[in-house]
Amino acid sequence: MTQDLTFFAEALVFAHGHRAECEAALHAELCEKSGNMETADTWRRLQKAIRDQARPRLAA
C-alpha cells in the first residue's frame, strides 16, 4: 500500500503541482463530512506522503 500511496502522491503532484497537498486535504475533509472515515484516512495518509516528498532529503 505504501508504494501505491507514493505513486499516487507523485501523480497528484504532477497534476496539481504545489496544490497537491491541499487537494488531498480537501478530499479527506469531504470524506469525513460524508462519514466515510476509511477513505478519509487514506486521503490523510496520501496528504502526508505528498508532504514527505516535498521535504529535502538529507545526505547520509
C-alpha distance matrix in Angstrom:
0.0 3.8 5.4 5.0 6.2 8.6 9.8 10.5 12.0 14.2 15.2 16.3 18.2 19.8 20.8 21.9 22.7 23.5 23.0 19.2 18.6 21.4 19.9 16.7 19.0 21.2 18.7 17.6 21.3 22.0 19.5 20.9 24.4 23.8 22.5 18.9 17.4 14.0 13.5 15.3 13.0 10.0 12.7 13.7 10.5 10.7 14.3 13.8 11.7 14.7 17.2 15.9 16.3 19.8 20.9 23.1 22.1 24.7 26.3 26.1
3.8 0.0 3.8 5.4 5.0 6.2 8.6 9.8 10.3 12.3 14.2 15.1 16.4 18.3 19.8 20.6 20.8 21.3 21.2 17.6 16.7 19.9 19.0 15.8 18.1 20.7 18.8 17.6 21.3 22.5 20.4 21.6 25.2 25.1 23.9 20.6 18.7 15.7 15.0 16.0 13.4 10.6 12.6 12.9 9.2 9.3 12.5 11.3 8.8 12.1 14.2 12.5 12.9 16.5 17.4 19.5 18.3 20.9 22.5 22.5
5.4 3.8 0.0 3.8 5.4 5.1 6.2 8.6 9.7 10.7 12.4 14.3 15.4 16.6 18.5 19.8 20.0 21.0 21.3 17.7 17.6 20.9 19.7 17.0 19.7 22.2 20.1 19.6 23.4 24.3 22.4 24.1 27.4 27.2 26.4 22.9 21.4 18.4 17.2 18.4 16.3 13.1 14.5 15.4 12.0 11.0 14.2 13.4 10.2 12.6 15.3 13.5 12.8 16.5 17.8 19.4 18.1 20.9 22.2 22.3
5.0 5.4 3.8 0.0 3.8 5.4 5.1 6.1 8.5 9.9 10.6 12.3 14.2 15.3 16.4 18.0 18.8 20.2 19.9 16.1 16.4 19.3 17.5 14.9 17.9 19.8 17.4 17.3 21.1 21.6 19.7 21.7 24.9 24.3 23.8 20.2 19.3 16.2 14.5 16.1 14.6 11.0 12.3 14.1 11.2 9.6 13.2 13.4 10.5 12.4 15.6 14.7 14.0 17.4 19.2 21.3 20.6 23.7 25.2 25.7
6.2 5.0 5.4 3.8 0.0 3.8 5.4 5.1 5.9 8.5 9.7 10.3 12.1 14.0 15.1 15.8 16.6 17.4 17.0 13.2 12.9 15.9 14.5 11.6 14.5 16.7 14.7 14.3 18.1 19.0 17.3 19.1 22.3 22.3 21.8 18.4 17.2 14.6 12.7 13.6 12.0 8.6 9.3 10.6 7.7 5.9 9.4 9.7 7.0 9.0 12.1 11.6 11.3 14.5 16.4 18.9 18.6 21.8 23.8 24.6
8.6 6.2 5.1 5.4 3.8 0.0 3.8 5.5 5.0 6.2 8.6 9.9 10.6 12.3 14.2 15.1 15.1 16.0 16.4 12.8 12.9 16.3 15.4 13.0 15.9 18.4 17.0 16.8 20.4 21.6 20.4 22.1 25.2 25.4 25.1 21.9 20.6 18.2 16.3 16.7 15.1 11.9 12.0 12.8 9.9 7.7 10.3 9.9 6.3 7.8 10.9 9.7 8.6 12.0 13.9 15.9 15.5 18.8 20.6 21.6
9.8 8.6 6.2 5.1 5.4 3.8 0.0 3.8 5.5 5.2 6.3 8.8 10.0 10.6 12.5 14.2 14.6 16.4 16.7 13.1 14.2 17.3 15.7 13.9 17.3 19.2 17.4 18.0 21.6 22.2 21.1 23.3 26.2 26.0 26.1 22.7 22.0 19.5 17.1 18.0 17.0 13.5 13.4 15.1 12.6 9.8 12.5 13.0 9.6 10.1 13.6 12.9 11.0 14.1 16.5 18.2 17.9 21.4 22.9 24.1
10.5 9.8 8.6 6.1 5.1 5.5 3.8 0.0 3.8 5.4 4.9 6.2 8.6 9.7 10.4 11.9 13.1 14.8 14.3 10.6 11.8 14.5 12.4 10.6 14.2 15.7 13.8 14.7 18.3 18.6 17.7 20.1 22.8 22.6 22.9 19.7 19.2 17.0 14.2 15.1 14.7 11.1 10.4 12.7 11.0 7.7 10.3 11.9 9.1 9.1 12.8 13.2 11.7 14.2 17.1 19.4 19.7 23.3 25.3 26.6
12.0 10.3 9.7 8.5 5.9 5.0 5.5 3.8 0.0 3.8 5.4 5.1 6.2 8.6 9.9 10.3 10.7 11.8 11.7 8.0 8.7 11.9 10.7 9.0 12.3 14.4 13.3 14.0 17.3 18.3 17.8 19.8 22.5 22.9 23.3 20.4 19.5 17.7 15.1 15.0 14.4 11.4 9.9 11.2 9.7 6.1 7.7 9.0 6.2 5.3 9.1 9.8 8.3 10.5 13.5 16.0 16.7 20.3 22.6 24.3
14.2 12.3 10.7 9.9 8.5 6.2 5.2 5.4 3.8 0.0 3.8 5.5 5.1 6.1 8.6 9.9 9.6 11.5 12.3 9.1 10.8 14.0 12.9 12.1 15.4 17.2 16.4 17.5 20.6 21.5 21.3 23.4 25.9 26.3 26.8 23.9 23.2 21.4 18.7 18.7 18.2 15.1 13.7 14.9 13.3 9.9 11.0 12.0 8.9 7.3 10.8 11.0 8.2 10.3 13.5 15.2 15.9 19.6 21.6 23.5
15.2 14.2 12.4 10.6 9.7 8.6 6.3 4.9 5.4 3.8 0.0 3.8 5.4 5.0 6.1 8.5 9.5 12.1 12.2 9.1 11.6 14.1 12.0 11.7 15.4 16.4 15.3 17.0 20.1 20.3 20.2 22.8 25.0 25.0 25.9 23.0 22.9 21.1 18.0 18.4 18.6 15.3 13.7 15.8 14.7 11.0 12.4 14.3 11.6 9.9 13.5 14.3 11.8 13.5 16.9 18.7 19.6 23.4 25.3 27.2
16.3 15.1 14.3 12.3 10.3 9.9 8.8 6.2 5.1 5.5 3.8 0.0 3.8 5.3 5.0 5.7 7.4 9.5 8.8 5.5 8.3 10.3 8.3 8.4 12.0 12.9 12.1 14.1 16.9 17.2 17.6 20.1 22.0 22.4 23.6 20.9 20.8 19.7 16.4 16.2 16.7 13.9 11.5 13.5 13.2 9.4 9.9 12.4 10.6 8.2 11.6 13.4 11.5 12.4 16.0 18.4 19.9 23.6 26.0 28.1
18.2 16.4 15.4 14.2 12.1 10.6 10.0 8.6 6.2 5.1 5.4 3.8 0.0 3.8 5.4 5.2 4.6 6.8 7.6 5.1 8.0 10.5 9.7 10.2 13.3 14.6 14.7 16.4 18.9 19.7 20.4 22.5 24.4 25.2 26.4 24.0 23.5 22.5 19.4 18.7 18.9 16.4 13.9 15.0 14.6 11.0 10.6 12.5 10.6 7.4 10.2 11.9 9.4 9.6 13.3 15.4 17.2 21.0 23.3 25.8
19.8 18.3 16.6 15.3 14.0 12.3 10.6 9.7 8.6 6.1 5.0 5.3 3.8 0.0 3.8 5.8 5.7 9.1 10.1 8.3 11.6 13.6 12.3 13.3 16.5 17.3 17.1 19.2 21.7 22.1 22.8 25.2 27.0 27.5 28.8 26.3 26.2 24.9 21.7 21.5 21.9 19.0 16.7 18.3 17.8 14.1 14.2 16.1 13.8 10.9 13.8 15.1 12.1 12.4 16.1 17.5 19.2 22.9 24.9 27.4
20.8 19.8 18.5 16.4 15.1 14.2 12.5 10.4 9.9 8.6 6.1 5.0 5.4 3.8 0.0 3.8 6.0 9.5 9.1 7.6 11.4 12.4 10.4 12.1 15.3 15.3 15.0 17.7 19.9 19.7 20.8 23.5 24.8 25.1 26.9 24.5 24.9 24.0 20.5 20.2 21.3 18.6 16.0 18.0 18.1 14.4 14.4 17.0 15.3 12.4 15.3 17.3 14.8 14.9 18.7 20.5 22.4 26.2 28.3 30.8
21.9 20.6 19.8 18.0 15.8 15.1 14.2 11.9 10.3 9.9 8.5 5.7 5.2 5.8 3.8 0.0 3.8 6.4 5.4 4.9 8.7 9.2 7.8 10.2 12.8 12.8 13.5 16.1 17.8 18.0 19.6 21.9 23.1 23.9 25.7 23.7 23.9 23.5 20.1 19.2 20.4 18.2 15.0 16.6 17.3 13.7 12.7 15.5 14.6 11.2 13.5 16.1 14.0 13.4 17.1 19.3 21.7 25.4 27.9 30.6
22.7 20.8 20.0 18.8 16.6 15.1 14.6 13.1 10.7 9.6 9.5 7.4 4.6 5.7 6.0 3.8 0.0 3.8 5.4 5.7 8.9 10.1 10.1 12.0 14.3 15.0 16.1 18.1 19.9 20.7 22.2 24.1 25.5 26.7 28.3 26.3 26.0 25.6 22.4 21.2 21.9 19.8 16.8 17.6 17.9 14.6 13.2 15.2 14.1 10.4 12.1 14.4 12.0 10.7 14.4 16.3 18.8 22.4 24.9 27.8
23.5 21.3 21.0 20.2 17.4 16.0 16.4 14.8 11.8 11.5 12.1 9.5 6.8 9.1 9.5 6.4 3.8 0.0 3.8 5.6 7.2 8.3 9.7 11.5 12.9 14.1 15.8 17.4 18.7 20.2 21.8 23.2 24.6 26.3 27.7 26.1 25.4 25.4 22.5 20.7 21.2 19.7 16.5 16.6 17.2 14.3 12.0 13.8 13.5 9.6 10.1 13.0 11.3 9.1 12.5 14.7 17.7 21.1 23.9 26.9
23.0 21.2 21.3 19.9 17.0 16.4 16.7 14.3 11.7 12.3 12.2 8.8 7.6 10.1 9.1 5.4 5.4 3.8 0.0 3.8 5.6 5.2 6.3 8.8 10.0 10.5 12.5 14.3 15.4 16.6 18.6 20.0 21.2 22.8 24.5 23.0 22.7 22.9 19.9 18.0 19.1 17.8 14.3 14.7 16.0 13.2 10.8 13.4 13.6 10.1 10.9 14.3 13.3 11.6 14.9 17.6 20.5 23.9 26.9 29.6
19.2 17.6 17.7 16.1 13.2 12.8 13.1 10.6 8.0 9.1 9.1 5.5 5.1 8.3 7.6 4.9 5.7 5.6 3.8 0.0 3.8 5.4 5.0 6.4 8.7 9.9 10.8 12.5 14.4 15.5 16.8 18.5 20.2 21.4 22.8 20.8 20.4 20.1 17.1 15.6 16.4 14.6 11.3 12.1 13.0 9.8 8.0 10.9 10.6 7.2 9.2 12.2 11.1 10.5 14.0 16.9 19.2 22.8 25.7 28.0
18.6 16.7 17.6 16.4 12.9 12.9 14.2 11.8 8.7 10.8 11.6 8.3 8.0 11.6 11.4 8.7 8.9 7.2 5.6 3.8 0.0 3.8 5.4 5.2 6.2 8.6 10.0 10.6 12.4 14.4 15.5 16.5 18.5 20.2 21.1 19.4 18.4 18.4 15.8 13.7 14.1 13.0 9.7 9.4 10.6 8.2 5.3 8.0 8.9 6.0 6.7 10.3 10.4 9.7 12.6 16.0 18.3 21.6 24.8 26.9
21.4 19.9 20.9 19.3 15.9 16.3 17.3 14.5 11.9 14.0 14.1 10.3 10.5 13.6 12.4 9.2 10.1 8.3 5.2 5.4 3.8 0.0 3.8 5.4 5.0 6.1 8.6 9.7 10.5 12.3 14.2 15.2 16.4 18.4 19.9 18.7 18.1 18.8 16.1 13.6 14.9 14.4 10.7 10.6 12.9 10.8 7.9 10.9 12.4 9.8 10.1 13.8 14.1 13.0 15.8 19.2 21.7 24.9 28.2 30.4
19.9 19.0 19.7 17.5 14.5 15.4 15.7 12.4 10.7 12.9 12.0 8.3 9.7 12.3 10.4 7.8 10.1 9.7 6.3 5.0 5.4 3.8 0.0 3.8 5.4 5.1 6.3 8.6 9.9 10.7 12.4 14.3 15.5 16.8 18.5 16.9 17.0 17.3 14.1 12.3 14.1 13.0 9.3 10.6 12.7 10.1 8.3 12.0 12.8 10.4 12.0 15.3 15.2 14.8 17.9 21.2 23.4 26.8 29.9 32.0
16.7 15.8 17.0 14.9 11.6 13.0 13.9 10.6 9.0 12.1 11.7 8.4 10.2 13.3 12.1 10.2 12.0 11.5 8.8 6.4 5.2 5.4 3.8 0.0 3.8 5.4 5.2 6.2 8.7 10.0 10.6 12.3 14.3 15.5 16.5 14.6 14.1 14.1 11.1 9.3 10.6 9.4 5.6 7.0 9.0 6.7 5.3 9.1 10.1 8.7 10.4 13.4 13.8 14.2 16.9 20.4 22.1 25.5 28.6 30.3
19.0 18.1 19.7 17.9 14.5 15.9 17.3 14.2 12.3 15.4 15.4 12.0 13.3 16.5 15.3 12.8 14.3 12.9 10.0 8.7 6.2 5.0 5.4 3.8 0.0 3.8 5.5 5.0 6.2 8.6 9.9 10.5 12.3 14.3 15.2 14.1 13.2 14.1 11.8 8.9 10.3 10.5 6.9 6.6 9.8 8.8 6.3 9.6 11.8 10.6 11.1 14.4 15.6 15.4 17.7 21.3 23.3 26.4 29.7 31.4
21.2 20.7 22.2 19.8 16.7 18.4 19.2 15.7 14.4 17.2 16.4 12.9 14.6 17.3 15.3 12.8 15.0 14.1 10.5 9.9 8.6 6.1 5.1 5.4 3.8 0.0 3.8 5.4 5.2 6.2 8.7 9.9 10.6 12.5 14.3 13.5 13.6 15.0 12.2 9.7 12.2 12.4 8.8 9.7 12.9 11.6 9.7 13.2 15.1 13.6 14.5 17.9 18.6 18.3 20.9 24.4 26.6 29.8 33.1 34.9
18.7 18.8 20.1 17.4 14.7 17.0 17.4 13.8 13.3 16.4 15.3 12.1 14.7 17.1 15.0 13.5 16.1 15.8 12.5 10.8 10.0 8.6 6.3 5.2 5.5 3.8 0.0 3.8 5.4 5.1 6.2 8.6 9.9 10.7 12.3 10.8 11.3 12.2 9.0 7.2 10.2 9.8 6.6 8.8 11.7 10.3 9.7 13.3 14.6 13.8 15.4 18.3 18.9 19.4 22.0 25.5 27.2 30.5 33.6 35.2
17.6 17.6 19.6 17.3 14.3 16.8 18.0 14.7 14.0 17.5 17.0 14.1 16.4 19.2 17.7 16.1 18.1 17.4 14.3 12.5 10.6 9.7 8.6 6.2 5.0 5.4 3.8 0.0 3.8 5.5 5.2 6.1 8.7 10.0 10.5 9.1 8.5 9.7 7.3 4.3 7.1 7.8 5.1 6.1 9.5 9.4 8.7 11.7 13.6 13.6 14.7 17.3 18.7 19.3 21.4 25.1 26.6 29.6 32.8 34.0
21.3 21.3 23.4 21.1 18.1 20.4 21.6 18.3 17.3 20.6 20.1 16.9 18.9 21.7 19.9 17.8 19.9 18.7 15.4 14.4 12.4 10.5 9.9 8.7 6.2 5.2 5.4 3.8 0.0 3.8 5.4 5.0 6.1 8.6 9.8 9.8 9.6 11.9 10.1 6.9 9.9 11.4 8.9 9.1 12.8 12.9 11.5 14.3 16.8 16.4 16.9 19.9 21.4 21.5 23.5 27.2 29.0 32.0 35.3 36.7
22.0 22.5 24.3 21.6 19.0 21.6 22.2 18.6 18.3 21.5 20.3 17.2 19.7 22.1 19.7 18.0 20.7 20.2 16.6 15.5 14.4 12.3 10.7 10.0 8.6 6.2 5.1 5.5 3.8 0.0 3.8 5.4 5.2 6.3 8.7 8.6 9.9 12.1 9.8 7.8 11.5 12.4 10.1 11.5 14.9 14.5 13.8 17.0 18.9 18.4 19.5 22.5 23.5 23.8 26.2 29.8 31.6 34.7 37.9 39.3
19.5 20.4 22.4 19.7 17.3 20.4 21.1 17.7 17.8 21.3 20.2 17.6 20.4 22.8 20.8 19.6 22.2 21.8 18.6 16.8 15.5 14.2 12.4 10.6 9.9 8.7 6.2 5.2 5.4 3.8 0.0 3.8 5.5 5.1 6.2 5.0 6.5 8.5 6.4 5.1 8.8 9.9 8.6 10.4 13.3 13.5 13.6 16.4 18.2 18.4 19.8 22.2 23.4 24.3 26.5 30.1 31.5 34.5 37.6 38.7
20.9 21.6 24.1 21.7 19.1 22.1 23.3 20.1 19.8 23.4 22.8 20.1 22.5 25.2 23.5 21.9 24.1 23.2 20.0 18.5 16.5 15.2 14.3 12.3 10.5 9.9 8.6 6.1 5.0 5.4 3.8 0.0 3.8 5.4 5.0 5.6 5.5 8.8 8.2 5.7 8.7 11.1 10.1 10.5 13.7 14.7 14.4 16.6 19.0 19.5 20.2 22.6 24.4 25.0 26.8 30.5 31.9 34.6 37.9 38.8
24.4 25.2 27.4 24.9 22.3 25.2 26.2 22.8 22.5 25.9 25.0 22.0 24.4 27.0 24.8 23.1 25.5 24.6 21.2 20.2 18.5 16.4 15.5 14.3 12.3 10.6 9.9 8.7 6.1 5.2 5.5 3.8 0.0 3.8 5.4 7.6 8.7 12.1 11.3 9.2 12.4 14.6 13.2 13.8 17.2 17.9 17.2 19.7 22.1 22.2 22.9 25.6 27.2 27.5 29.5 33.2 34.8 37.6 40.9 42.1
23.8 25.1 27.2 24.3 22.3 25.4 26.0 22.6 22.9 26.3 25.0 22.4 25.2 27.5 25.1 23.9 26.7 26.3 22.8 21.4 20.2 18.4 16.8 15.5 14.3 12.5 10.7 10.0 8.6 6.3 5.1 5.4 3.8 0.0 3.8 5.7 8.3 11.1 10.3 9.5 12.9 14.5 13.7 15.1 18.1 18.6 18.6 21.3 23.2 23.5 24.7 27.1 28.5 29.2 31.4 35.0 36.4 39.4 42.5 43.6
22.5 23.9 26.4 23.8 21.8 25.1 26.1 22.9 23.3 26.8 25.9 23.6 26.4 28.8 26.9 25.7 28.3 27.7 24.5 22.8 21.1 19.9 18.5 16.5 15.2 14.3 12.3 10.5 9.8 8.7 6.2 5.0 5.4 3.8 0.0 3.8 5.7 8.8 9.3 8.6 11.3 13.5 13.6 14.5 17.1 18.3 18.6 20.8 22.8 23.6 24.7 26.8 28.5 29.5 31.3 35.0 36.1 38.8 41.9 42.6
18.9 20.6 22.9 20.2 18.4 21.9 22.7 19.7 20.4 23.9 23.0 20.9 24.0 26.3 24.5 23.7 26.3 26.1 23.0 20.8 19.4 18.7 16.9 14.6 14.1 13.5 10.8 9.1 9.8 8.6 5.0 5.6 7.6 5.7 3.8 0.0 3.8 5.7 5.7 6.2 8.8 10.3 10.9 12.4 14.6 15.6 16.5 18.7 20.2 21.3 22.7 24.6 26.1 27.4 29.3 32.9 33.8 36.6 39.5 40.2
17.4 18.7 21.4 19.3 17.2 20.6 22.0 19.2 19.5 23.2 22.9 20.8 23.5 26.2 24.9 23.9 26.0 25.4 22.7 20.4 18.4 18.1 17.0 14.1 13.2 13.6 11.3 8.5 9.6 9.9 6.5 5.5 8.7 8.3 5.7 3.8 0.0 3.8 5.5 4.8 6.0 8.6 9.7 10.2 12.2 14.0 14.8 16.4 18.2 19.7 20.7 22.3 24.2 25.7 27.2 30.8 31.5 34.1 37.0 37.5
14.0 15.7 18.4 16.2 14.6 18.2 19.5 17.0 17.7 21.4 21.1 19.7 22.5 24.9 24.0 23.5 25.6 25.4 22.9 20.1 18.4 18.8 17.3 14.1 14.1 15.0 12.2 9.7 11.9 12.1 8.5 8.8 12.1 11.1 8.8 5.7 3.8 0.0 3.8 5.4 5.2 6.5 8.9 9.9 10.8 12.5 14.3 15.6 16.8 18.7 20.2 21.2 22.9 24.9 26.4 29.8 30.1 32.8 35.5 35.8
13.5 15.0 17.2 14.5 12.7 16.3 17.1 14.2 15.1 18.7 18.0 16.4 19.4 21.7 20.5 20.1 22.4 22.5 19.9 17.1 15.8 16.1 14.1 11.1 11.8 12.2 9.0 7.3 10.1 9.8 6.4 8.2 11.3 10.3 9.3 5.7 5.5 3.8 0.0 3.8 5.3 5.0 6.3 8.7 9.9 10.5 12.3 14.3 15.2 16.5 18.4 19.9 21.1 22.9 24.9 28.3 28.9 31.9 34.6 35.2
15.3 16.0 18.4 16.1 13.6 16.7 18.0 15.1 15.0 18.7 18.4 16.2 18.7 21.5 20.2 19.2 21.2 20.7 18.0 15.6 13.7 13.6 12.3 9.3 8.9 9.7 7.2 4.3 6.9 7.8 5.1 5.7 9.2 9.5 8.6 6.2 4.8 5.4 3.8 0.0 3.8 5.4 5.1 6.2 8.7 9.7 10.4 12.5 14.2 15.2 16.5 18.4 20.0 21.3 23.1 26.7 27.6 30.5 33.5 34.3
13.0 13.4 16.3 14.6 12.0 15.1 17.0 14.7 14.4 18.2 18.6 16.7 18.9 21.9 21.3 20.4 21.9 21.2 19.1 16.4 14.1 14.9 14.1 10.6 10.3 12.2 10.2 7.1 9.9 11.5 8.8 8.7 12.4 12.9 11.3 8.8 6.0 5.2 5.3 3.8 0.0 3.8 5.4 5.0 6.2 8.5 9.6 10.6 12.3 14.2 15.3 16.4 18.5 20.2 21.5 25.0 25.5 28.2 31.0 31.5
10.0 10.6 13.1 11.0 8.6 11.9 13.5 11.1 11.4 15.1 15.3 13.9 16.4 19.0 18.6 18.2 19.8 19.7 17.8 14.6 13.0 14.4 13.0 9.4 10.5 12.4 9.8 7.8 11.4 12.4 9.9 11.1 14.6 14.5 13.5 10.3 8.6 6.5 5.0 5.4 3.8 0.0 3.8 5.4 5.1 6.1 8.6 9.9 10.5 12.4 14.2 15.2 16.5 18.6 20.3 23.7 24.0 27.0 29.6 30.2
12.7 12.6 14.5 12.3 9.3 12.0 13.4 10.4 9.9 13.7 13.7 11.5 13.9 16.7 16.0 15.0 16.8 16.5 14.3 11.3 9.7 10.7 9.3 5.6 6.9 8.8 6.6 5.1 8.9 10.1 8.6 10.1 13.2 13.7 13.6 10.9 9.7 8.9 6.3 5.1 5.4 3.8 0.0 3.8 5.4 4.9 6.0 8.6 9.6 10.4 12.3 14.1 15.2 16.7 18.8 22.3 23.2 26.3 29.2 30.3
13.7 12.9 15.4 14.1 10.6 12.8 15.1 12.7 11.2 14.9 15.8 13.5 15.0 18.3 18.0 16.6 17.6 16.6 14.7 12.1 9.4 10.6 10.6 7.0 6.6 9.7 8.8 6.1 9.1 11.5 10.4 10.5 13.8 15.1 14.5 12.4 10.2 9.9 8.7 6.2 5.0 5.4 3.8 0.0 3.8 5.3 4.9 6.3 8.7 9.9 10.5 12.3 14.3 15.5 17.0 20.6 21.6 24.4 27.5 28.4
10.5 9.2 12.0 11.2 7.7 9.9 12.6 11.0 9.7 13.3 14.7 13.2 14.6 17.8 18.1 17.3 17.9 17.2 16.0 13.0 10.6 12.9 12.7 9.0 9.8 12.9 11.7 9.5 12.8 14.9 13.3 13.7 17.2 18.1 17.1 14.6 12.2 10.8 9.9 8.7 6.2 5.1 5.4 3.8 0.0 3.8 5.4 5.1 6.2 8.7 9.8 10.4 12.4 14.4 15.6 19.0 19.4 22.1 25.0 25.6
10.7 9.3 11.0 9.6 5.9 7.7 9.8 7.7 6.1 9.9 11.0 9.4 11.0 14.1 14.4 13.7 14.6 14.3 13.2 9.8 8.2 10.8 10.1 6.7 8.8 11.6 10.3 9.4 12.9 14.5 13.5 14.7 17.9 18.6 18.3 15.6 14.0 12.5 10.5 9.7 8.5 6.1 4.9 5.3 3.8 0.0 3.8 5.3 4.9 6.3 8.6 9.7 10.6 12.6 14.6 17.9 18.6 21.8 24.6 25.7
14.3 12.5 14.2 13.2 9.4 10.3 12.5 10.3 7.7 11.0 12.4 9.9 10.6 14.2 14.4 12.7 13.2 12.0 10.8 8.0 5.3 7.9 8.3 5.3 6.3 9.7 9.7 8.7 11.5 13.8 13.6 14.4 17.2 18.6 18.6 16.5 14.8 14.3 12.3 10.4 9.6 8.6 6.0 4.9 5.4 3.8 0.0 3.8 5.5 5.2 6.3 8.7 10.0 10.9 12.9 16.5 17.9 21.0 24.1 25.6
13.8 11.3 13.4 13.4 9.7 9.9 13.0 11.9 9.0 12.0 14.3 12.4 12.5 16.1 17.0 15.5 15.2 13.8 13.4 10.9 8.0 10.9 12.0 9.1 9.6 13.2 13.3 11.7 14.3 17.0 16.4 16.6 19.7 21.3 20.8 18.7 16.4 15.6 14.3 12.5 10.6 9.9 8.6 6.3 5.1 5.3 3.8 0.0 3.8 5.4 5.0 6.0 8.6 9.9 10.8 14.4 15.3 18.1 21.3 22.4
11.7 8.8 10.2 10.5 7.0 6.3 9.6 9.1 6.2 8.9 11.6 10.6 10.6 13.8 15.3 14.6 14.1 13.5 13.6 10.6 8.9 12.4 12.8 10.1 11.8 15.1 14.6 13.6 16.8 18.9 18.2 19.0 22.1 23.2 22.8 20.2 18.2 16.8 15.2 14.2 12.3 10.5 9.6 8.7 6.2 4.9 5.5 3.8 0.0 3.8 5.4 5.0 6.2 8.8 10.2 13.3 13.7 16.9 19.6 20.8
14.7 12.1 12.6 12.4 9.0 7.8 10.1 9.1 5.3 7.3 9.9 8.2 7.4 10.9 12.4 11.2 10.4 9.6 10.1 7.2 6.0 9.8 10.4 8.7 10.6 13.6 13.8 13.6 16.4 18.4 18.4 19.5 22.2 23.5 23.6 21.3 19.7 18.7 16.5 15.2 14.2 12.4 10.4 9.9 8.7 6.3 5.2 5.4 3.8 0.0 3.8 5.4 5.2 6.5 9.1 12.3 13.6 17.1 20.0 21.8
17.2 14.2 15.3 15.6 12.1 10.9 13.6 12.8 9.1 10.8 13.5 11.6 10.2 13.8 15.3 13.5 12.1 10.1 10.9 9.2 6.7 10.1 12.0 10.4 11.1 14.5 15.4 14.7 16.9 19.5 19.8 20.2 22.9 24.7 24.7 22.7 20.7 20.2 18.4 16.5 15.3 14.2 12.3 10.5 9.8 8.6 6.3 5.0 5.4 3.8 0.0 3.8 5.4 5.2 6.7 10.4 12.2 15.3 18.6 20.5
15.9 12.5 13.5 14.7 11.6 9.7 12.9 13.2 9.8 11.0 14.3 13.4 11.9 15.1 17.3 16.1 14.4 13.0 14.3 12.2 10.3 13.8 15.3 13.4 14.4 17.9 18.3 17.3 19.9 22.5 22.2 22.6 25.6 27.1 26.8 24.6 22.3 21.2 19.9 18.4 16.4 15.2 14.1 12.3 10.4 9.7 8.7 6.0 5.0 5.4 3.8 0.0 3.8 5.4 5.4 8.6 9.3 12.3 15.5 17.0
16.3 12.9 12.8 14.0 11.3 8.6 11.0 11.7 8.3 8.2 11.8 11.5 9.4 12.1 14.8 14.0 12.0 11.3 13.3 11.1 10.4 14.1 15.2 13.8 15.6 18.6 18.9 18.7 21.4 23.5 23.4 24.4 27.2 28.5 28.5 26.1 24.2 22.9 21.1 20.0 18.5 16.5 15.2 14.3 12.4 10.6 10.0 8.6 6.2 5.2 5.4 3.8 0.0 3.8 5.5 7.8 8.7 12.3 15.0 17.1
19.8 16.5 16.5 17.4 14.5 12.0 14.1 14.2 10.5 10.3 13.5 12.4 9.6 12.4 14.9 13.4 10.7 9.1 11.6 10.5 9.7 13.0 14.8 14.2 15.4 18.3 19.4 19.3 21.5 23.8 24.3 25.0 27.5 29.2 29.5 27.4 25.7 24.9 22.9 21.3 20.2 18.6 16.7 15.5 14.4 12.6 10.9 9.9 8.8 6.5 5.2 5.4 3.8 0.0 3.8 6.4 8.9 12.3 15.4 18.0
20.9 17.4 17.8 19.2 16.4 13.9 16.5 17.1 13.5 13.5 16.9 16.0 13.3 16.1 18.7 17.1 14.4 12.5 14.9 14.0 12.6 15.8 17.9 16.9 17.7 20.9 22.0 21.4 23.5 26.2 26.5 26.8 29.5 31.4 31.3 29.3 27.2 26.4 24.9 23.1 21.5 20.3 18.8 17.0 15.6 14.6 12.9 10.8 10.2 9.1 6.7 5.4 5.5 3.8 0.0 3.8 6.2 9.2 12.6 15.1
23.1 19.5 19.4 21.3 18.9 15.9 18.2 19.4 16.0 15.2 18.7 18.4 15.4 17.5 20.5 19.3 16.3 14.7 17.6 16.9 16.0 19.2 21.2 20.4 21.3 24.4 25.5 25.1 27.2 29.8 30.1 30.5 33.2 35.0 35.0 32.9 30.8 29.8 28.3 26.7 25.0 23.7 22.3 20.6 19.0 17.9 16.5 14.4 13.3 12.3 10.4 8.6 7.8 6.4 3.8 0.0 3.8 6.5 9.6 12.6
22.1 18.3 18.1 20.6 18.6 15.5 17.9 19.7 16.7 15.9 19.6 19.9 17.2 19.2 22.4 21.7 18.8 17.7 20.5 19.2 18.3 21.7 23.4 22.1 23.3 26.6 27.2 26.6 29.0 31.6 31.5 31.9 34.8 36.4 36.1 33.8 31.5 30.1 28.9 27.6 25.5 24.0 23.2 21.6 19.4 18.6 17.9 15.3 13.7 13.6 12.2 9.3 8.7 8.9 6.2 3.8 0.0 3.8 6.5 9.2
24.7 20.9 20.9 23.7 21.8 18.8 21.4 23.3 20.3 19.6 23.4 23.6 21.0 22.9 26.2 25.4 22.4 21.1 23.9 22.8 21.6 24.9 26.8 25.5 26.4 29.8 30.5 29.6 32.0 34.7 34.5 34.6 37.6 39.4 38.8 36.6 34.1 32.8 31.9 30.5 28.2 27.0 26.3 24.4 22.1 21.8 21.0 18.1 16.9 17.1 15.3 12.3 12.3 12.3 9.2 6.5 3.8 0.0 3.8 6.4
26.3 22.5 22.2 25.2 23.8 20.6 22.9 25.3 22.6 21.6 25.3 26.0 23.3 24.9 28.3 27.9 24.9 23.9 26.9 25.7 24.8 28.2 29.9 28.6 29.7 33.1 33.6 32.8 35.3 37.9 37.6 37.9 40.9 42.5 41.9 39.5 37.0 35.5 34.6 33.5 31.0 29.6 29.2 27.5 25.0 24.6 24.1 21.3 19.6 20.0 18.6 15.5 15.0 15.4 12.6 9.6 6.5 3.8 0.0 3.8
26.1 22.5 22.3 25.7 24.6 21.6 24.1 26.6 24.3 23.5 27.2 28.1 25.8 27.4 30.8 30.6 27.8 26.9 29.6 28.0 26.9 30.4 32.0 30.3 31.4 34.9 35.2 34.0 36.7 39.3 38.7 38.8 42.1 43.6 42.6 40.2 37.5 35.8 35.2 34.3 31.5 30.2 30.3 28.4 25.6 25.7 25.6 22.4 20.8 21.8 20.5 17.0 17.1 18.0 15.1 12.6 9.2 6.4 3.8 0.0
